[in-house]
Amino acid sequence: MIARGAQSNVSVFRKEGPLPTLDIVKQYIRKCMETRNLHSNTKYVLMQMFSENPKSPLYRPLCDAKNFRSV
C-alpha cells in the first residue's frame, strides 16, 4: 500500500515534504532523456503517475504522445 503513494509522487519520502507532481514529472522526463530510456517505458510510468487523476489536463495529451517531444 505504501508503494501506491510513491508511484503517484515519488517525492513523498522527502524530509521537506512532497514536491508538486508537475515538478516530479519534469525531472523524470529530463532524467529519462539523459539516460536514453525507452519512450514506451517512460510513457507507462507517467501514465501510472496520473492514473489516480485521469481528469488532469495533462493526462489526455500524455495518452496521445508518440515520442519524447510530444510528452
Contacts in CASP RR format, 6 or more apart in sequence:
PFRMAT RR
TARGET T0000
AUTHOR 0000-0000-0000
METHOD contacts of the structure
MODEL  1
MIARGAQSNVSVFRKEGPLPTLDIVKQYIRKCMETRNLHSNTKYVLMQMF
SENPKSPLYRPLCDAKNFRSV
5 12 0 8 1.000
6 12 0 8 1.000
6 13 0 8 1.000
7 48 0 8 1.000
7 49 0 8 1.000
8 21 0 8 1.000
8 48 0 8 1.000
8 49 0 8 1.000
8 50 0 8 1.000
8 51 0 8 1.000
8 52 0 8 1.000
9 18 0 8 1.000
9 19 0 8 1.000
9 21 0 8 1.000
9 24 0 8 1.000
9 49 0 8 1.000
10 24 0 8 1.000
10 28 0 8 1.000
11 17 0 8 1.000
11 18 0 8 1.000
11 19 0 8 1.000
11 24 0 8 1.000
12 18 0 8 1.000
21 49 0 8 1.000
22 58 0 8 1.000
24 49 0 8 1.000
25 46 0 8 1.000
25 49 0 8 1.000
25 58 0 8 1.000
28 42 0 8 1.000
28 45 0 8 1.000
28 46 0 8 1.000
29 42 0 8 1.000
29 46 0 8 1.000
29 68 0 8 1.000
29 71 0 8 1.000
31 37 0 8 1.000
32 41 0 8 1.000
32 42 0 8 1.000
32 68 0 8 1.000
33 68 0 8 1.000
39 65 0 8 1.000
39 66 0 8 1.000
39 67 0 8 1.000
39 68 0 8 1.000
39 71 0 8 1.000
42 68 0 8 1.000
42 71 0 8 1.000
43 62 0 8 1.000
43 65 0 8 1.000
43 71 0 8 1.000
46 62 0 8 1.000
46 71 0 8 1.000
47 62 0 8 1.000
47 63 0 8 1.000
50 56 0 8 1.000
50 58 0 8 1.000
50 59 0 8 1.000
50 62 0 8 1.000
53 59 0 8 1.000
61 70 0 8 1.000
62 71 0 8 1.000
64 70 0 8 1.000
65 71 0 8 1.000
END
